[in-house]
Amino acid sequence: MPLICFLFFLIVLILLPIPIKLKLESTNEDFSFYIYNFKIILKSNIKKKKISISNEKKKKKINLKFNDFKIIVHNIDCLKFKPTLRMHINLNFSLDDAAATAVISGFLYSLSPILYRCLSIVFKPKFYSFNVNPDYNDKMLKTQITSIIFINLAKIIYMFIAVIKTLKYIKKLNHYKCTNA
């Protein structure tokens, strides 16, 4: 009986989507990142340390060319089962000059479909909202991004297997190319 309950729980965990709520807020000086309602503090004053890597264990490197990367992105884009995304972006900004603010707001509005297309490669967007609110009086920048990602473990495994198959195909394709051409 406990084995049946465990298998039932495992099947439910694999098949049911798990919503992950993310929120990113940014003002002129502050930066806040929330997962659900838990705030994650990111400090920018971290000193970088030099790390020396010994040559004892060398990992195999995959040399991907631009065409190989295009094949991987195309195969991910063509998948039927992808995580679902709901996203709302709110951008309030202003510059010193009103004309520059108007030009930048037009540029930001034109970036909205490009961002949507980039997100639709990996995710299946159900709701997407991109609001640009220019303010012509003060100099400021305030960004708020709210999103909910519905992750299903079966879909993640499916995408991972598709990428592995694509990498094997690219390796096989590169192996049989003629080097004299």
C-alpha positions as CSV (number, residue, x, y, z in Angstrom):
1,M,0.0,0.0,0.0
2,P,2.8,2.6,0.8
3,L,4.4,1.8,-2.6
4,I,1.1,2.5,-4.4
5,C,0.7,5.8,-2.6
6,F,4.3,6.7,-3.4
7,L,3.8,5.9,-7.1
8,F,0.6,7.9,-7.2
9,F,2.3,10.9,-5.6
10,L,5.2,10.6,-8.1
11,I,2.8,10.5,-11.1
12,V,0.9,13.5,-9.7
13,L,4.2,15.4,-9.2
14,I,5.3,14.7,-12.7
15,L,2.1,15.5,-14.5
16,L,0.6,18.5,-12.6
17,P,2.0,21.9,-13.3
18,I,3.7,23.8,-10.5
19,P,3.2,27.6,-10.6
20,I,6.3,29.6,-9.7
21,K,5.6,33.3,-9.1
22,L,8.5,35.7,-9.8
23,K,8.6,39.4,-9.3
24,L,11.4,41.9,-10.1
25,E,11.3,45.5,-9.0
26,S,13.9,48.1,-9.9
27,T,14.1,51.8,-9.1
28,N,17.0,54.3,-9.5
29,E,18.9,52.8,-6.6
30,D,17.1,49.7,-5.4
31,F,16.8,46.3,-6.9
32,S,14.4,43.6,-5.5
33,F,13.7,40.1,-6.6
34,Y,10.9,38.0,-5.2
35,I,10.1,34.3,-5.5
36,Y,6.5,33.9,-4.3
37,N,6.7,36.6,-1.6
38,F,10.2,35.9,-0.3
39,K,12.6,38.6,-1.0
40,I,16.1,37.7,-2.4
41,I,18.7,40.3,-1.7
42,L,21.4,40.7,-4.3
43,K,24.4,42.7,-3.3
44,S,26.6,44.4,-5.9
45,N,29.6,45.0,-3.7
46,I,30.9,41.5,-3.9
47,K,34.7,41.2,-4.5
48,K,35.7,38.9,-7.3
49,K,38.2,36.3,-6.4
50,K,40.6,34.7,-8.8
51,I,40.1,31.0,-9.1
52,S,42.8,28.7,-10.3
53,I,41.7,25.6,-12.0
54,S,44.0,22.6,-12.1
55,N,44.3,20.7,-15.3
56,E,43.8,17.3,-13.7
57,K,40.3,16.8,-14.9
58,K,39.5,18.2,-18.3
59,K,35.9,18.2,-19.3
60,K,34.8,17.6,-22.9
61,K,33.9,20.8,-24.5
62,I,31.2,21.1,-27.1
63,N,32.2,23.5,-29.8
64,L,28.9,24.9,-31.2
65,K,28.9,27.2,-34.2
66,F,26.2,29.7,-35.0
67,N,24.4,27.3,-37.3
68,D,24.4,24.6,-34.6
69,F,22.9,27.1,-32.1
70,K,20.2,27.9,-34.7
71,I,19.3,24.3,-35.0
72,I,19.0,23.9,-31.2
73,V,16.8,27.0,-30.9
74,H,14.7,25.9,-33.9
75,N,14.1,22.5,-32.3
76,I,13.2,24.0,-29.0
77,D,10.8,26.4,-30.7
78,C,9.0,23.6,-32.5
79,L,8.3,21.6,-29.4
80,K,4.6,21.2,-28.5
81,F,5.0,20.9,-24.8
82,K,6.7,23.9,-23.2
83,P,6.2,25.6,-19.8
84,T,3.4,28.2,-19.7
85,L,4.2,31.8,-18.9
86,R,2.1,34.7,-17.8
87,M,4.0,38.0,-17.8
88,H,3.3,41.7,-17.0
89,I,6.0,44.3,-17.5
90,N,5.5,47.8,-16.3
91,L,8.2,50.4,-17.1
92,N,8.1,54.0,-15.9
93,F,10.9,56.2,-17.0
94,S,11.9,59.7,-17.7
95,L,15.0,61.5,-19.0
96,D,16.2,65.1,-18.8
97,D,14.9,66.0,-22.2
98,A,11.3,65.5,-23.2
99,A,12.2,64.8,-26.9
100,A,14.7,62.1,-25.9
101,T,12.0,60.5,-23.6
102,A,9.6,60.4,-26.5
103,V,12.1,58.8,-28.8
104,I,13.2,56.2,-26.2
105,S,9.5,55.4,-25.4
106,G,8.9,54.7,-29.1
107,F,12.0,52.4,-29.2
108,L,10.8,50.5,-26.1
109,Y,7.4,50.0,-27.6
110,S,9.0,48.5,-30.7
111,L,11.0,46.1,-28.5
112,S,7.8,44.5,-27.1
113,P,7.2,42.1,-30.0
114,I,10.8,41.1,-30.1
115,L,10.8,40.3,-26.4
116,Y,7.5,38.3,-26.9
117,R,9.1,36.2,-29.7
118,C,12.2,35.5,-27.6
119,L,10.0,34.4,-24.7
120,S,7.9,32.2,-27.0
121,I,10.9,30.1,-28.0
122,V,11.3,28.6,-24.5
123,F,7.8,29.2,-23.0
124,K,4.2,29.1,-24.2
125,P,3.0,32.7,-23.3
126,K,-0.7,32.7,-22.2
127,F,-0.7,36.3,-21.1
128,Y,1.8,39.0,-22.0
129,S,1.5,42.7,-21.2
130,F,4.2,45.3,-21.8
131,N,3.4,48.8,-20.6
132,V,5.7,51.8,-21.1
133,N,4.8,54.9,-19.1
134,P,6.9,57.9,-20.0
135,D,7.1,60.8,-17.5
136,Y,8.2,64.1,-19.1
137,N,8.9,66.0,-15.8
138,D,11.3,64.1,-13.6
139,K,14.4,62.0,-14.2
140,M,13.6,58.5,-13.1
141,L,13.5,54.8,-13.9
142,K,11.2,52.3,-12.3
143,T,10.6,48.8,-13.6
144,Q,8.3,46.1,-12.4
145,I,8.1,42.6,-13.9
146,T,5.6,40.1,-12.6
147,S,5.4,36.6,-14.0
148,I,4.0,33.2,-13.2
149,I,5.7,30.2,-14.8
150,F,3.8,26.9,-14.8
151,I,6.5,24.3,-14.7
152,N,5.7,20.7,-15.3
153,L,8.4,18.1,-14.6
154,A,7.4,16.0,-17.6
155,K,7.7,19.0,-20.0
156,I,11.2,19.8,-18.6
157,I,12.3,16.2,-19.1
158,Y,10.8,16.3,-22.6
159,M,12.7,19.5,-23.5
160,F,15.9,18.2,-22.0
161,I,15.7,15.0,-24.1
162,A,15.0,17.0,-27.2
163,V,18.1,19.1,-26.7
164,I,20.2,16.0,-26.1
165,K,19.0,14.4,-29.3
166,T,19.7,17.7,-31.2
167,L,23.2,17.8,-29.8
168,K,23.8,14.2,-30.8
169,Y,22.5,15.0,-34.3
170,I,24.8,18.1,-34.5
171,K,27.8,16.0,-33.4
172,K,27.0,13.3,-36.0
173,L,26.5,16.0,-38.7
174,N,29.8,17.7,-37.9
175,H,31.6,14.3,-37.8
176,Y,30.7,13.5,-41.4
177,K,31.5,16.9,-42.9
178,C,34.3,16.9,-45.4
179,T,37.3,18.8,-44.3
180,N,38.8,19.2,-47.8
181,A,35.9,21.4,-49.1
